[in-house]
Amino acid sequence: MTTVKAPSTRPLAQLGAAILKTPPARSRVLLAVAVFAVIVEFVGNNLGLWWITVAAGIAVGLLFRRGALAGLLLGTVVAWALGIITQAGGQALGIARVLSAFALNAPGLGWAVLVLTFVYALILALCGAWIGAAARRVSRSRRPADDPRPVTPRPALSTEETGHV
């Protein structure tokens, strides 16, 4: 005996539900986050908003999980490199040499100034992602007030366990 299925009345709704159920591939998340970071951070840095890197990190930490951190770091390095190159007019290493001559009395360490700049940018992005991920975890762990499950308090630590008197 064969059965005939009736055609669905809402095929687009079923397709949308199927797309939402499947998690995006890591490469797509990485690429999307990297493009987001490049655009937001490049524009922000050119406007003098250095803290936009932290804000982009917070947004990525709040919204994404897998593949997002690598995309954020990749996008941050690309955005800061593009910003340095465009603002320095192609003379980034020469300007870094002058800066190292003034600050370190060693004009040959211009490359170190650029490396420290990128490390600083990555630290800003990582701090923002950490704050965003922590906020996401806190918001998910909060329960509504009408939750029927009892709240079990943590046992207090004794002074022997903590070492404090």
Buried (B, 14 or more C-beta within 10 A) or exposed (E): EEEEEEEEEEEEEEEEEEEEEEEEEEEEBBBBBBBBBBEBBBEBBEEEEBEBBBBBBBBBBBEBEEBBBBBBBBBBBBBBBBBBEEEEEEEBBEBBBBBBBEEEEEBEBBEEBBEEBBEEBBBBBBBBBBBBBEEBEEEEEEEEEEEEEEEEEEEEEEEEEEEEE
